[in-house]
Each structure stands twice: as structure tokens, then as C-alpha cells.
Amino acid sequence: MDYDALAAELRKLRESVAGVTDTVIAAVDGIPIISDVADSVDPLNISALAAANLGIARQAAEVTRQGTLNQTVVFSSGGYMAVYAIGRIALLVVLGDSGLNLGRLLYESRPVTERIGSILTP
């Protein structure tokens, strides 16, 4: 696995979207693969929460027959947590502060998740 390429994708996303504070790539079972986070953020905890979030959201999409789940976004009083499905193998977690440019994140996330998926499945 090319960890340098994954790290570069996380760094580019943080640098190109205002308000992104932390990013994690994890397996769908919640085990972190690589992270770009502040010392105060535990990648293992965030990955586990994101995997649970994604699992519940996938079930909701299936039960309501709304197709394949792409992402979830948690809106909080102090910021955001966006979770993106990377196929059925992994997920991308993006944490943002209250100044997160959510529109820009949504725009940038699709090509980023596609590139990450390509790196994870050579």
C-alpha cells in the first residue's frame, strides 16, 4: 500500500478546503489506515465512530430504497464530521471547524475518494 500517496491526498484535501481540521482513512470495520489529525484527536476513536455512522446510514439507504450511500455529514454546534464511503472497503473521515466550506468539501470529495480507492485497490 502506498502510504505516501494516501498521506498526500489527505494533505491536499486539508489544504484545498477551508475549515478542514483533521482527516482519517479507515477500513470499513473502523481500523485506521492513515490519519492527518491534531494531537487532541484519536484516530482510532474517530474511525470507530465513523464506521458505525456509515453502517447505520448504509442500512437506512437500503431500507428506504434510495440507492447506494455515498456520504454522511454530521452538523454540530462547533463543526462537522463528514464520512465518505470508499467502495465497500474503506471510508474517509473529514472533521471541520465551524468555518468549514461545506460546499467546497462536497465538490472536492468525489475525486479524492476515487483516487484513494484506486490507491487502496491496485
Summary of the structure (lengths in Angstrom):
residues: 122
radius of gyration: 13.4
end to end distance: 8.3
largest distance: 40.0
contacts: 379
relative contact order: 0.21
helix: 44%
strand: 29%
